[in-house]
């Protein structure tokens, strides 16, 4: 009976996490917080349901399966079951890299003995378009250490077109002519003159929770069931306030991005650090009914793009108007110089 009760609680939490992104976090925060755990709750529900089947408890197992079936659409976004594809016209493909580059710092090599590994990765990835977050001025040696000599010259030669002002921390590098249309709080809009037509591109860095290292430690202990009671008390105070504020601010900026996307009728990519997961309220607001998810449509299994504090979340997204382009693949880099992994995507241009 106790195991059944625990299982039913798990099933309910899975449903709430799957559909929590439909509830505005400005009014109710808990569903949005649960959405962060959707991949883990869904996998746990599948494992528990299988265990009940093996134990011969058909009704409990069937309830678990019913939960997964009901939540299949959001679950399949967080845990896609697809594979990369080959282009029909190779000559009409392009690569886009999105990377929260952490100002070019290196958390694994603070003294930068190996040089600037983050920008070396950007150079080696050889993407046609590079969207960077947490970069104010690429020419500021005080902000960006060890970007010098051959690396700097090669990078600027490969990407002769660059856009973004020092008024925000969003920058783009391009092999094709690019124009900054407007910078907004937490996102920027560009037009890229591709060989096949004009591409609108929105580079984003939505608000984080702004948790201190101590508050992140508390959350990690709650998740790992270590000192949970003390952690839950703390989460009712400052941490809860910061979580709610973070969700609310992202919801507000997501609405502004969606409004801009609605004014753009042609090819469009929205990429960057959303600081939120697939099926979250911010994600769903930006995606709307007309944008595809490059990772969800080309990949298999859940993705983790943040690598610090034990927060194993998929925070970096690549959305696109699939009426004009086809996503072929998305690959996550393994470099840990930044607290985010880089994401390299490939598209085929199909716009008429």
C-alpha positions as a printed Julia matrix, in Angstrom:
352×3 Matrix{Float64}:
  0.0    0.0     0.0
  2.83   2.41    0.86
  4.55   1.68   -2.44
  1.28   2.29   -4.3
  0.8    5.64   -2.55
  4.35   6.67   -3.45
  3.75   5.58   -7.04
  0.51   7.57   -7.29
  2.3   10.66   -5.96
  4.96  10.14   -8.63
  2.3    9.81  -11.32
  0.61  13.04  -10.21
  3.92  14.93  -10.14
  4.7   13.65  -13.64
  1.41  15.01  -14.96
  1.96  18.34  -13.24
  5.48  18.62  -14.65
  4.26  17.72  -18.16
  1.53  20.35  -18.23
  2.98  22.88  -15.77
  4.26  25.0   -18.64
  0.68  25.88  -19.5
  0.27  27.8   -16.24
  1.63  31.33  -15.91
  4.29  31.23  -13.14
  3.47  34.81  -12.19
  0.38  33.44  -10.47
  1.41  29.89   -9.46
  5.08  28.88   -9.32
  4.98  25.17   -8.37
  3.97  23.78  -11.8
  6.85  25.67  -13.45
  9.29  24.36  -10.86
  8.09  20.81  -11.52
  8.57  21.27  -15.27
 12.33  21.44  -14.61
 12.16  17.82  -13.51
  9.95  16.51  -16.36
 12.53  14.16  -17.97
 13.43  12.6   -14.63
  9.84  12.22  -13.44
  8.79  10.69  -16.78
 11.65   8.18  -16.71
 10.87   7.33  -13.07
  7.21   6.78  -13.98
  8.19   4.44  -16.82
 10.51   2.43  -14.55
  7.97   2.22  -11.72
  5.2    1.17  -14.12
  7.41  -1.58  -15.51
  8.19  -2.74  -11.97
  4.46  -2.97  -11.18
  3.9   -5.0   -14.35
  6.68  -7.39  -13.34
  5.08  -7.68   -9.89
  1.75  -8.58  -11.47
 -0.03  -5.45  -10.2
 -1.73  -4.66  -13.48
 -4.02  -1.83  -12.38
 -1.26   0.27  -10.79
  0.98  -0.4   -13.79
 -1.81   0.55  -16.19
 -2.33   3.85  -14.37
  1.35   4.67  -14.8
  1.18   3.85  -18.51
 -1.96   5.97  -18.86
 -0.1    8.91  -17.31
  2.71   8.55  -19.86
  0.23   8.3   -22.72
 -1.64  11.41  -21.51
  1.63  13.32  -21.15
  3.23  11.95  -24.3
  3.39  15.19  -26.29
  5.32  17.23  -23.68
  7.36  14.19  -22.64
  8.42  13.56  -26.25
  9.72  17.14  -26.43
 11.82  16.72  -23.3
 12.82  13.15  -24.21
 12.71  12.99  -28.03
 12.94   9.71  -29.91
 14.27  10.93  -33.24
 17.52  10.78  -35.19
 19.48  13.2   -37.32
 18.79  13.22  -41.05
 20.66  13.93  -44.26
 19.9   16.97  -46.41
 18.14  16.71  -49.75
 20.3   19.54  -51.11
 23.68  19.67  -49.38
 24.51  22.99  -51.02
 21.6   24.63  -49.17
 22.72  23.72  -45.65
 24.15  25.93  -42.92
 25.36  25.45  -39.36
 24.39  27.54  -36.34
 26.21  27.46  -33.02
 24.69  28.83  -29.81
 26.93  29.14  -26.78
 26.75  30.9   -23.43
 30.47  31.53  -23.47
 30.85  32.97  -19.93
 32.91  35.94  -21.18
 35.49  33.52  -22.54
 36.56  32.5   -19.05
 37.52  28.92  -18.2
 36.05  27.42  -15.03
 38.27  24.33  -15.37
 41.44  26.3   -16.1
 41.14  29.69  -14.35
 44.71  30.62  -15.22
 44.01  29.9   -18.9
 47.2   27.86  -19.26
 45.69  26.11  -22.3
 44.7   29.39  -23.9
 41.12  30.41  -24.59
 39.5   27.03  -25.09
 36.01  28.47  -25.53
 36.89  30.6   -28.54
 39.11  27.83  -29.88
 36.01  25.63  -29.86
 34.06  28.34  -31.72
 36.8   28.48  -34.36
 37.03  24.7   -34.73
 33.24  24.22  -34.88
 33.27  26.2   -38.14
 29.58  27.19  -37.91
 28.21  29.67  -40.41
 26.41  31.59  -37.67
 27.55  31.88  -34.04
 25.24  33.23  -31.33
 27.06  34.04  -28.1
 25.64  34.95  -24.71
 27.48  36.49  -21.75
 29.88  38.42  -23.97
 29.92  42.23  -23.8
 32.97  43.17  -25.87
 35.07  40.66  -27.76
 37.81  43.3   -28.11
 38.11  43.87  -24.35
 41.11  41.88  -23.1
 39.99  42.55  -19.54
 36.74  40.7   -20.17
 37.97  38.07  -22.61
 41.32  36.61  -21.52
 43.83  34.98  -23.85
 42.01  35.8   -27.09
 45.14  36.83  -28.91
 47.6   36.09  -31.68
 46.74  33.41  -34.22
 43.47  32.47  -32.5
 42.12  36.01  -32.62
 43.28  36.63  -36.18
 41.81  33.33  -37.4
 38.51  33.97  -35.65
 38.07  37.46  -37.07
 39.11  36.29  -40.52
 36.61  33.42  -40.48
 33.82  35.7   -39.25
 34.18  39.04  -41.04
 30.62  40.0   -40.09
 29.84  40.69  -36.42
 26.94  42.39  -34.67
 26.0   43.54  -31.18
 26.8   46.57  -29.05
 28.42  46.8   -25.63
 25.02  47.76  -24.19
 24.15  44.08  -23.74
 25.85  40.7   -23.4
 24.63  39.24  -26.71
 26.95  39.01  -29.74
 26.83  37.2   -33.07
 29.53  36.18  -35.54
 28.67  35.39  -39.14
 30.2   34.28  -42.41
 27.39  36.13  -44.15
 26.44  39.82  -44.06
 24.46  40.53  -40.91
 22.64  43.57  -39.59
 21.57  44.34  -36.04
 17.92  45.38  -36.16
 17.37  46.1   -32.48
 18.6   45.11  -29.04
 16.0   44.47  -26.34
 16.46  43.53  -22.68
 17.61  39.86  -22.75
 17.38  39.35  -26.54
 18.54  40.85  -29.84
 17.15  40.76  -33.38
 19.33  40.45  -36.48
 18.88  40.01  -40.22
 21.31  37.73  -42.05
 21.74  37.85  -45.81
 22.01  34.14  -46.55
 22.87  32.88  -50.05
 19.24  31.77  -50.48
 17.36  34.62  -48.83
 16.97  36.71  -45.68
 17.06  35.02  -42.27
 15.71  36.72  -39.15
 17.59  35.61  -36.06
 16.8   36.26  -32.4
 19.67  35.62  -29.99
 18.47  35.26  -26.4
 19.77  35.26  -22.85
 16.74  35.15  -20.59
 16.94  35.91  -16.87
 18.4   33.36  -14.49
 17.3   32.71  -10.92
 20.31  34.68   -9.58
 20.84  32.17   -6.79
 23.95  32.5    -4.65
 26.36  29.57   -4.38
 24.96  28.83   -0.91
 21.38  28.81   -2.21
 22.38  26.51   -5.07
 23.96  24.2    -2.5
 20.7   24.12   -0.53
 18.71  23.2    -3.65
 21.21  20.5    -4.56
 20.9   18.98   -1.08
 17.1   18.97   -1.32
 17.21  17.19   -4.68
 19.71  14.65   -3.37
 17.62  14.19   -0.18
 20.56  15.43    1.89
 19.51  17.64    4.81
 16.13  17.92    3.1
 14.22  19.32    6.07
 16.56  22.3     6.52
 16.68  22.82    2.78
 12.91  22.92    2.43
 12.69  25.54    5.17
 15.22  27.67    3.31
 13.32  27.21    0.03
 10.25  28.73    1.63
 12.24  31.91    2.15
 14.73  33.62   -0.13
 15.07  30.76   -2.6
 11.35  30.57   -3.26
 11.21  34.3    -3.89
 14.09  34.14   -6.37
 12.59  31.15   -8.18
  9.25  32.9    -8.56
 10.94  36.1    -9.7
 13.05  34.23  -12.25
 10.08  32.37  -13.73
  8.03  35.59  -13.86
 10.76  37.65  -15.54
 11.3   34.96  -18.17
  7.57  34.79  -18.8
  7.51  38.54  -19.4
 10.47  38.55  -21.79
  9.2   35.42  -23.57
  5.99  37.28  -24.35
  8.06  40.1   -25.89
 10.01  37.62  -28.04
  6.75  36.0   -29.15
  5.34  39.4   -30.08
  8.42  40.1   -32.21
  8.25  36.64  -33.83
  4.62  37.27  -34.77
  5.71  40.41  -36.67
  8.26  38.41  -38.68
  6.66  36.49  -41.53
  9.7   34.86  -43.11
 12.47  32.44  -42.06
 13.25  32.76  -38.37
 15.55  31.18  -35.78
 15.29  31.83  -32.04
 18.29  30.45  -30.19
 20.28  30.95  -27.04
 20.27  30.54  -23.3
 16.61  30.4   -22.24
 17.56  29.57  -18.63
 14.51  27.33  -18.8
 13.65  23.88  -20.08
 11.55  22.48  -22.93
  7.82  22.67  -22.14
  8.36  25.45  -19.58
  6.03  28.45  -19.76
  8.72  30.66  -21.34
  9.63  27.97  -23.87
  6.01  27.34  -24.84
  5.31  31.06  -25.13
  8.22  31.63  -27.5
  7.64  28.48  -29.54
  3.96  29.16  -30.07
  2.32  27.16  -32.86
  4.73  27.96  -35.67
  8.24  27.15  -34.42
  9.89  23.76  -34.41
 12.44  22.55  -31.87
 15.67  21.55  -33.63
 16.8   19.22  -30.83
 13.42  17.56  -30.28
 13.09  16.82  -34.0
 16.56  15.39  -34.64
 17.79  13.76  -31.43
 17.28  10.82  -29.09
 16.96  11.1   -25.32
 17.07  14.0   -22.84
 19.7   16.72  -23.12
 21.72  18.52  -20.45
 23.26  21.86  -21.44
 24.19  23.24  -17.98
 27.11  21.63  -16.18
 27.45  23.26  -12.74
 25.95  22.92   -9.24
 24.41  19.53  -10.06
 21.58  21.27  -11.97
 21.27  18.83  -14.86
 18.88  20.82  -17.05
 18.37  21.54  -20.75
 18.53  25.35  -20.66
 19.79  26.21  -24.16
 17.28  26.01  -27.01
 17.18  26.28  -30.8
 13.73  27.02  -32.23
 13.02  27.74  -35.88
 10.21  28.32  -38.35
 10.02  24.89  -39.96
  7.98  26.18  -42.88
 11.21  27.56  -44.34
 13.94  25.31  -42.94
 14.5   21.72  -41.93
 16.56  20.8   -38.87
 19.06  18.06  -39.67
 20.94  17.57  -36.4
 21.96  19.12  -33.09
 25.2   18.17  -31.35
 26.27  19.11  -27.84
 29.92  19.92  -27.34
 31.69  18.35  -24.37
 33.79  21.38  -23.44
 33.3   22.56  -19.84
 35.19  25.83  -19.91
 31.84  27.64  -19.59
 29.02  26.56  -17.28
 26.97  25.86  -20.42
 27.79  23.37  -23.14
 27.86  24.67  -26.73
 25.12  23.47  -29.11
 25.91  23.08  -32.81
 22.96  22.66  -35.17
 22.63  22.1   -38.89
 19.73  23.19  -41.11
 18.65  22.82  -44.7
 17.13  25.93  -46.26
 13.89  25.07  -48.03
 12.32  28.53  -48.31
 10.99  29.39  -51.76
